[in-house]
Amino acid sequence: MTSRLTRHELTDDDTGVWIVHTRSGSAYRFDLDARTIERVAGEPRRPAAPADSLQSLRAIIELRVGLPGRWWMRNRSGGYVDPDQVWQWSSVVAAIEQATDDPPQESKLSTDGGSRQ
């Protein structure tokens, strides 16, 4: 088994693809090269939040182990007055690890907010 590279913090200056795990059980895939963000694991949310589907990442505000995560995205899915100004907050970040080709296997999300098969 290969160990993954871990980080204590991500900033806008970083590159690569990272999975951010939160204490609530969610996992977010940050592709800092493509500037995208997507929630890839966790309990389904109703209604779904913008980060439950692939979104354009505008900026990382704070993404550090031990603190709640905060970032700014362009909302591709609509449903907000100003789609260019969507903030996302997460629960406390528990771990940040370099992504592999496969998303986390916990409980993957589908585009309709339910769990993937």
Backbone torsions as a table, in degrees:
resi	resn	phi	psi	omega
1	MET	NA	131.5	-179.6
2	THR	-90.5	133.0	177.5
3	SER	-82.0	146.4	-179.8
4	ARG	-91.1	148.4	174.1
5	LEU	-68.1	134.1	178.3
6	THR	-116.6	157.6	179.1
7	ARG	-132.9	159.0	174.5
8	HIS	-93.9	-22.2	-175.3
9	GLU	-155.7	149.1	169.9
10	LEU	-120.5	143.4	176.3
11	THR	-132.2	173.6	177.7
12	ASP	-63.5	-19.4	-179.8
13	ASP	-82.2	-11.5	-178.4
14	ASP	-78.3	163.9	177.4
15	THR	-131.5	171.4	177.6
16	GLY	98.8	-175.3	-178.9
17	VAL	-117.4	129.1	-172.4
18	TRP	-132.7	145.1	172.3
19	ILE	-106.5	124.7	179.1
20	VAL	-106.6	117.1	179.4
21	HIS	-98.1	136.6	178.8
22	THR	-112.1	162.7	-179.6
23	ARG	-64.6	-23.2	179.3
24	SER	-78.7	-6.9	179.8
25	GLY	101.1	-2.9	177.0
26	SER	-77.3	155.1	172.2
27	ALA	-134.8	134.1	-179.5
28	TYR	-117.5	135.4	177.9
29	ARG	-99.9	113.0	177.3
30	PHE	-101.6	114.1	172.4
31	ASP	-100.6	97.9	-174.1
32	LEU	-77.3	-15.3	174.9
33	ASP	-79.4	-44.3	178.5
34	ALA	-85.8	-10.1	-178.8
35	ARG	59.8	52.1	177.0
36	THR	-127.6	160.2	179.1
37	ILE	-140.9	141.0	175.9
38	GLU	-153.6	135.8	173.2
39	ARG	-79.6	120.0	-172.3
40	VAL	-113.1	-5.0	177.6
41	ALA	-157.4	154.3	179.1
42	GLY	132.9	174.0	178.0
43	GLU	-65.8	137.7	176.6
44	PRO	-58.7	140.8	178.9
45	ARG	-108.5	138.8	175.3
46	ARG	-127.6	117.9	-2.5
47	PRO	-74.9	160.0	179.5
48	ALA	-64.8	145.3	175.9
49	ALA	-91.2	157.7	-179.8
50	PRO	-53.4	-37.9	-177.3
51	ALA	-72.5	-4.2	176.3
52	ASP	-72.8	-13.7	174.8
53	SER	-124.5	164.9	-177.0
54	LEU	-61.0	126.8	-179.7
55	GLN	-130.6	157.3	174.2
56	SER	-79.8	129.4	178.7
57	LEU	-86.2	121.7	176.8
58	ARG	-88.4	-45.6	-177.4
59	ALA	-163.1	145.2	168.9
60	ILE	-90.7	122.5	178.2
61	ILE	-86.8	-52.0	176.0
62	GLU	-154.4	126.7	-180.0
63	LEU	-146.0	86.5	-173.3
64	ARG	-138.3	137.2	177.5
65	VAL	-56.5	132.3	178.8
66	GLY	96.2	-7.0	179.7
67	LEU	-128.3	155.6	173.3
68	PRO	-62.4	144.4	177.8
69	GLY	-85.5	146.1	177.1
70	ARG	-141.6	132.2	176.8
71	TRP	-149.9	166.1	-176.1
72	TRP	-120.0	131.5	-176.7
73	MET	-131.0	162.9	166.9
74	ARG	-93.3	125.5	-175.4
75	ASN	-83.6	109.0	178.9
76	ARG	-82.2	-22.2	-173.1
77	SER	-88.5	-7.6	176.8
78	GLY	78.0	-169.9	177.0
79	GLY	90.9	5.9	179.4
80	TYR	-126.8	154.0	-177.5
81	VAL	-60.1	-47.9	179.6
82	ASP	-121.3	97.8	-175.1
83	PRO	-66.3	-11.7	178.0
84	ASP	-84.5	-5.8	-176.5
85	GLN	-130.1	77.9	178.4
86	VAL	-117.8	118.9	177.0
87	TRP	-96.0	147.3	174.8
88	GLN	-127.9	134.0	173.7
89	TRP	-117.7	143.2	174.7
90	SER	-116.7	170.7	170.2
91	SER	-70.6	-176.6	-176.5
92	VAL	-59.4	131.7	179.0
93	VAL	-71.9	126.1	-179.2
94	ALA	-97.3	-34.0	-177.8
95	ALA	-160.5	151.2	174.3
96	ILE	-129.8	120.5	-179.0
97	GLU	-135.1	149.9	178.3
98	GLN	-62.4	137.0	-177.3
99	ALA	-77.1	150.6	168.0
100	THR	-101.5	-172.7	179.7
101	ASP	-68.7	-23.0	-176.2
102	ASP	-102.9	137.6	175.1
103	PRO	-69.5	162.8	178.6
104	PRO	-53.8	147.3	-174.7
105	GLN	-94.5	-1.3	-176.5
106	GLU	-51.4	-100.8	176.0
107	SER	-125.9	92.1	-178.3
108	LYS	-61.1	151.8	-179.3
109	LEU	-101.0	148.8	172.2
110	SER	-100.9	171.0	-178.4
111	THR	-70.1	-17.7	-179.7
112	ASP	-95.1	9.2	176.2
113	GLY	91.2	-5.5	178.0
114	GLY	-95.4	178.8	-179.3
115	SER	-82.6	144.9	179.2
116	ARG	-77.7	153.8	177.1
117	GLN	-94.7	NA	NA
